[in-house]
Amino acid sequence: MNPHSRSTPEAPGPAAKDPLTLRELDAIGVERLNGVGPQRRKALAEVGVETVFDLLTYYPRRYVDRTAQAPISEAVVGAEITVVADVASVSSRRLRGGRRMVSAEVGDATGVLSAVFFNQAWRERQLTAGRTVALFGKVENYRGRKQMTNPVVDVLGDGSTADRTGRIVAIYPQSETAGIVTWDVANWVAEAQRRCSARGIADPLPRRWRSQLGLISRGRALVEIHEPPSMSDRWAARNRLVFDEFLRVQLMLRSQRLAREAHELGIAHESRGGLIEAFHRRLPYPLTGAQQRAMAAIDADVSTQRPMHRLLQGDVGSGKTLVALHALLVAVRNGHQGALMAPTEVLAEQHFYALRALLDGFEVPDASRLSGKRPLRLRLLSGSASAARRREVLVEIAVGTADIVVGTHALLEESVRFDSLSVVVVDEQHRFGVSQRARLRESGRDDRRIPHLLVMTATPIPRTAAMTVYGDLDVSVLDELPPGRTPITTEWVQGPLAAESMWAEVRCEIEAGRQAYVVCPLITESESLDARSAEQMHAELVAGSLAGLRVGLLHGRLSSVDKESVMAQFRSGKLDALVATTVIEVGIDVPNATVMVVLSADRFGIAQLHQLRGRVGRGSHASTCYLVSDDDPTPIAVERLGALAATSDGFELAERDLELRGEGTLFDERQSGRSDLKLASLARDVNWVQAARDAAADLIGADGDLDAHPALADEVDWFASRRDPDYLQRS
């Protein structure tokens, strides 16, 4: 793939012959368009629009169908409709209790209607006389007049929109702070389209794939997504552009994967006998079928010189740690080293102590000893380690006497050099970027052989996201719970009476010999976020609901020594309850803890609440998770809490989370910068994800090249370098 400069193309014009590529459109600044001066350019940059490509892909958020709009005279009381009208007047007044009401009179050729807004003072600035607006809402009868209360408002223009009558009008995302309004965007898009029309827009997708999938051309799609002749044309345009977004991602991931497999050299391992069999014999309970399948897949991966790149995803408590330890022991069994990297010190320390308990008494071959064996050496390397301890561990890592090393991002520092690192496990991998993971792997060996990589997440990933975001990895799923795990009852607690009853239940459970977590979102009070801090809650509980009980406090500002001391007391039963921040979200395993209380739960996301809930139900006793919400949770918070109360299936919750939040939070540092998916939805477009995967498999060569499709190759290079400026230097 030959990169092209982003600075060479001319502005669209009649002298140029070849159709415009996306790379060329991305090299033309919006300041080249009429009406975009320095102030407008700055405002557009605030909403992510800097180039003509950005503008053409600044897609409408919805459409007003003026071909079938209802005149005000035909608006029926009780019906939800859209009316398009001109603002005649607007006023506001203060109501009792400090609330403000804004009233607007709007009218069309057939009648008038009132629009009333409560606690939306900014509407007075928005709805100035003379503006044309689309109002969507329920029609009411107020004192004999038609009225809408708090309708959805789209400002269509300032009297210059007569030419849009009888058409489908695109409504763009607007920004009050940046001063971006929908009719300005529509005008700029129209001018960009006009100036592109002389050359047209290139379509790199082979005709046979367009025909097979029933897709229109890219140029037509980019016109009709903004100005659709009909709503069916709008859907046809969307389908083409959604497919393009997924195809670029799939081509890049598949290309990287095949090129890596063709050029990277790893270390072949033997996965049977000796240490591995001894480890399996010592397990206190049988492995689940899912664990056995994951271990078998890992064994197959590491048996060749092709470096493993596997994602291990499993719900809370599904036994990922044992699978990871199996992979690490394969490295040790073959005379190499293993490393496990976690995103926080608390999680790294939890992994270290869990592995230490599992590996107690294990020995590895050592030709320098008369017995031929020595104890397996497990080491912890974190940022808070003392200088002397750190030097000691670094020496052991460098000479190879440290067999398995657990650490945080401290493992990525230049001073850390492994003697023979052959297996790397990265936990909660979404918290590390690709460059960080690559740095750990590259520190492995002087002969530049690449260690096998296993990345883990306890956050279940929707199927479409796994195919799109992690398409360059093989995937193993742990979808079974080990023996002894008990179901968790989840209750949504609202109001002071319900909270009082909950604390009584928590005390009863503790008095029965069990333990409890209480999670708060902050360490100290914040003026910007009305949520109880861990410190304040600890003080309140000690003096009130949990008075007389042993209540500990854990948060991220404690030193590493203090954090481990608190956790050791809780694990050993010396504390009845632990008030903590989300530092306990992952990695904490205390089977006797059966109660989880999450305060201000409406401020957390589904994935984080599911992770917190997974800290209980880890033993043989029935467990309960209480989700305590604020007095007036938002509608989306109500959806989240309702979903968590309804199911404990992490994969079902992941799909629901995707529906509620969209794609934005799914992408890690692979997608640094602008979002890869501007129009596509992983929740709605699963068929197009699969179609893009099939097309990528067909179009790309066995060694990862797109030589047979140079236009697509150039687009993938442009796309990859746009999201990661260092891509071309690394590829």
Residue, then its C-alpha position, 0 to 999 in steps of 0.5 A: m500500500n503506497p501512502h499518498s500525501r494529504s496536502t496535494p489535491e486541488a479544490p474540486g473544479p472543472a479542470a480536474k478529470d479523475p473522481l475525487t477520493l475520500r483522501e482528497l476530500d479530507a485534504i480540502g479545508v472547509e475554509r475553501l467554501n463560501g461563507v466559512g471565514p475564520q470564525r465559522r471555521k473555528a466553530l465547525a472545528e468544535v463539532g469535528v468538521e475541518t475538511v470537506f470530508d468531515l462536512l459530507t459525513y456530518y450526517p443529519r440526525r433526523y429528517v422532516d418530511r415536508t412532502a407530507q407535513a400536516p397543516i395546523s388546521e388539520a392537527v387533531v387534539g391528542a395526536e402526535i404530529t410534526v408541523v412546520a410554521d413561522v414564529a410570530s412572537v415569543s415571550s417568557r415569564r417567571l412562575r411560582g417556585g422560580r421556574r420559567m415558562v417560554s411561550a411562542e406563537v407559530g403559524d402557517a397559512t392555515g392556522v396558529l398554535s402555541a408552543v409552551f416550554f418549562n425550564q428552557a429559558w434558552r428557547e426565547r433566544q432560539l425562537t425569534a420572530g421570523r424563523t421557520v421551525a418544525l415542531f413535533g409533539k402532542v397537540e393539546n387543547y388549552r382554553g380553546r386553542k391548540q397547544m404543544t407542551n415542550p415539543v421537539v424543535d428543529v429550526l429550519g431557517d430564518g425565512s430563506t427556506a421557502d425552496r425546501t417546501g414540499r421536500i424532505v429536509a435534513i436536520y443536522p446536529q446543532s451547537e448553541t455554544a459553537g453557533i452551528v445551526t442546521w440551515d447553515v450546515a445544509n447550505w455548506v453541504a449543498e455548496a460542497q456537493r455542487r463543487c464536487s459534481a464537476r469531478g464526481i466522487a470515486d467509488p473504490l468498491p468493485r461493481r460485482w460487490r455493489s451488485q451482489l449487495g444491492l448498493i448504490s454508488r458512493g457519490r449518489a449515497l453522499v448526495e442523497i443522505h443529505e437531500p433524499p428524494s424520498m425516505s426509501d432513497r434515504w435508507a438506500a444511501r444510509n445502507r451504502l455509507v454504513f457498509d463503507e464504514f464497516l468495510r474500511v474497518q474490516l479491511m484494515l483489521r484483516s490486512q494487519r492480521l494477515a500481514r502479521e501472520a506472514h511476517e512475525l515469528g513467535i516461539a513454539h511451545e509444548s503444552r502437555g506434561g510436567l508443570i501443566e498436568a501438576f497444575h490441573r491436578r491441584l485445582p479444587y474443582p473441575l474446569t467448565g467446558a468453556q474453560q477447557r475449550a479456551m485452554a485447548a485453543i490457547d494450546a493450539d495457538v502457542s504450539t506454532q511459531r505464529p504468535m497467538h493473538r487471542l481475546l478471552q472474554g467472559d462474564v464476571g466470575s467465569g474463571k478467566t484467571l485460571v485460563a490465563l494462568h494456564a497460558l503463563l505456565v505453558a511459557v514456564r514449562n518451556g523454559h521461558q517467562g510469562a507476564l500479566m499486566a493489569p490496569t491498576e495497582v489494586l487489580a495487579e495486587q489481587h492477581f498477584y495474591a490469587l496466583r501466589a495461592l494457586l502456585d504455592g509449592f510449585e517447582v520448575p526445572d533448574a540444572s544448576r541445583l543438585s535436585g534439578k528443581r527450584p521453586l517457581r518464582l512469581r514477582l510483582l512489579s508496580g509503580s509504588a514498589s520501593a527502589a530497592r525492591r524494584r531493582e531486585v525484581l528488575v534483575e530477576i526479570a533480566v536474568g530470567t529467574a523471575d518466571i511469572v511477573v505481574g504488574t501495572h503499566a510499570l512493565l512498559e518502562e524502558s528499564v524492564r527487559f525480560d530474558s525470554l518473555s514468551v507469553v503476555v496476558v493483558d487483563e481488562q485490555h480495553r484500558f490499554g492502547v495498542s501501542q502500550r500492548a505492543r511495547l510490552r511484547e517488544s520488550g520480550r526478547d533480544d532475537r525479536r521473536i514475538p511473545h504470544l498475546l492473550v488479552m482478557t476482559a470481564t466486560p462481555i462484548p456484543r457480537t457485532a463489536a467483537m467482529t468490528v473492534y476486535g476483528d484482528l483477534d481470535v476470540s474465546v468466550l467463557d459462557e459458563l460459571p464454575p461450580g459453587r457460584t450462586p445466583i445474585t438477586t438484584e434490587w433497585v432501591q428508591g426513596p428513604l424508606a426503601a433505603e432504611s429497609m435495605w440497611a436493616e437487611v445489610r446489618c442482618e446479613i453481617e450479623a449472620g456472619r457474612q460481609a458487605y461492600v458499599v460502593c460510592p462514586l467519589i473519594t471526597e465531595s465535589e461541587s460538580l457532582d452531587a454524589r456521596s463520597a466514600e469518606q462521608m459515607h464511611a463516617e455516616l455508616v459508622a455512626g448510624s446504620l452500621a454502628g458497632l460493626r467493623v467498617g473499613l474504607l478503601h479508595g485510590r488515594l490510599s498507599s499501596v501498603d494501606k490498600e493491601s492492609v485493608m483488603a487483607q483485613f476484609r479477606s480474613g473477615k476482620l472487617d464486616a463491611l468495606v466502603a470503597t470507590t470503584v477500585i474494587e470493580v474488578g479482581i476482588d474475590v472474597p467468597n464470604a461477601t454476599v451483599m453489594v450496595v451501590l450508591s448513586a447507581d444511576r450515575f454508573g453505566i451498565a458494564q460498570l454496575h455489572q462488574l461491581r455486582g460480580r464482587v458478590g455471589r462468589g461463594s456458596h451463600a445467596s447474595t444480593c446487590y442493591l442499586v440505590s438511585d438518586d431521587d429523580p434518575t434520568p430516563i436512560a438511568v431508569e432503563r439501565l437500572g431496570a435492565l440490571a434488575a431484570t437479568s444477570d446475563g452479562f452478554e444480554l446486558a452488553e447488547r442492551d448497553l450497546e442499544l442505549r449508549g451507541e458505539g462511542t464507548l466501545f472503541d479503545e485507543r485503536q480508535s483514538g481521535r475521530s470515531d470510525l463509525k459516524l453513521a453505522s450502528l453496531a446494535r442495528d447493523v449486524n447484517w452489514v457487519q457480516a457483509a463487510r467481513d465477507a467482502a474483506a475476506d474476498l478482496i484482500g490477498a492471503d498475505g494481507d495486501l490489496d494490490a488487486h484493488p489499489a483504490l481500496a488500498d489507498e483508502v485503507d491507508w488513508f483511513a488508518s493514518r487518519r485515526d493513527p498518524d503513526y500507522l504508516q511508519r509502523s506498517 
